[in-house]
Amino acid sequence: MYTVYYAEHDSPEETRTGMVSAPSELVAHRIAEMQFTNSTIKKIMQLAPTEDEMKFPGARFIKGEFRPVIHQDDLM
């Protein structure tokens, strides 16, 4: 997930923010160009995963506890 900082051509002094989901910064930039047409992309920054995402990458919250996903097919 990436945060996009952009300015519309109508109001270049006003910086706006948006979000795009992409596998890399290059792809995020291309998606942002398509999503925020008539805008100048100023900056793209990757969102850092939260501590829980790092600690429990495939976890499920069940009965008040994070429990690990044992099999990949559990994700579906």
Contacts in CASP RR format, 6 or more apart in sequence:
PFRMAT RR
TARGET T0000
AUTHOR 0000-0000-0000
METHOD contacts of the structure
MODEL  1
MYTVYYAEHDSPEETRTGMVSAPSELVAHRIAEMQFTNSTIKKIMQLAPT
EDEMKFPGARFIKGEFRPVIHQDDLM
1 19 0 8 1.000
1 20 0 8 1.000
1 21 0 8 1.000
1 46 0 8 1.000
1 47 0 8 1.000
2 19 0 8 1.000
2 20 0 8 1.000
2 21 0 8 1.000
2 22 0 8 1.000
2 25 0 8 1.000
2 28 0 8 1.000
2 32 0 8 1.000
2 44 0 8 1.000
2 45 0 8 1.000
2 46 0 8 1.000
2 47 0 8 1.000
3 17 0 8 1.000
3 18 0 8 1.000
3 19 0 8 1.000
3 44 0 8 1.000
3 45 0 8 1.000
3 47 0 8 1.000
4 17 0 8 1.000
4 18 0 8 1.000
4 19 0 8 1.000
4 20 0 8 1.000
4 28 0 8 1.000
4 32 0 8 1.000
4 35 0 8 1.000
4 36 0 8 1.000
4 41 0 8 1.000
4 43 0 8 1.000
4 44 0 8 1.000
5 15 0 8 1.000
5 16 0 8 1.000
5 17 0 8 1.000
5 18 0 8 1.000
5 41 0 8 1.000
5 42 0 8 1.000
5 43 0 8 1.000
5 44 0 8 1.000
5 45 0 8 1.000
6 15 0 8 1.000
6 16 0 8 1.000
6 17 0 8 1.000
6 18 0 8 1.000
6 32 0 8 1.000
6 36 0 8 1.000
6 39 0 8 1.000
6 40 0 8 1.000
6 41 0 8 1.000
6 42 0 8 1.000
7 13 0 8 1.000
7 14 0 8 1.000
7 15 0 8 1.000
7 16 0 8 1.000
7 39 0 8 1.000
7 40 0 8 1.000
7 42 0 8 1.000
8 14 0 8 1.000
8 16 0 8 1.000
8 36 0 8 1.000
8 38 0 8 1.000
8 39 0 8 1.000
9 38 0 8 1.000
9 39 0 8 1.000
9 40 0 8 1.000
10 38 0 8 1.000
12 40 0 8 1.000
15 42 0 8 1.000
16 39 0 8 1.000
18 36 0 8 1.000
20 28 0 8 1.000
20 31 0 8 1.000
20 32 0 8 1.000
20 35 0 8 1.000
21 31 0 8 1.000
22 28 0 8 1.000
22 31 0 8 1.000
25 44 0 8 1.000
25 46 0 8 1.000
28 44 0 8 1.000
28 46 0 8 1.000
29 41 0 8 1.000
29 44 0 8 1.000
32 41 0 8 1.000
32 44 0 8 1.000
33 41 0 8 1.000
52 59 0 8 1.000
52 66 0 8 1.000
55 66 0 8 1.000
56 66 0 8 1.000
56 68 0 8 1.000
58 68 0 8 1.000
58 69 0 8 1.000
58 75 0 8 1.000
59 66 0 8 1.000
59 67 0 8 1.000
59 68 0 8 1.000
59 69 0 8 1.000
60 66 0 8 1.000
60 67 0 8 1.000
60 69 0 8 1.000
60 74 0 8 1.000
61 67 0 8 1.000
69 75 0 8 1.000
END
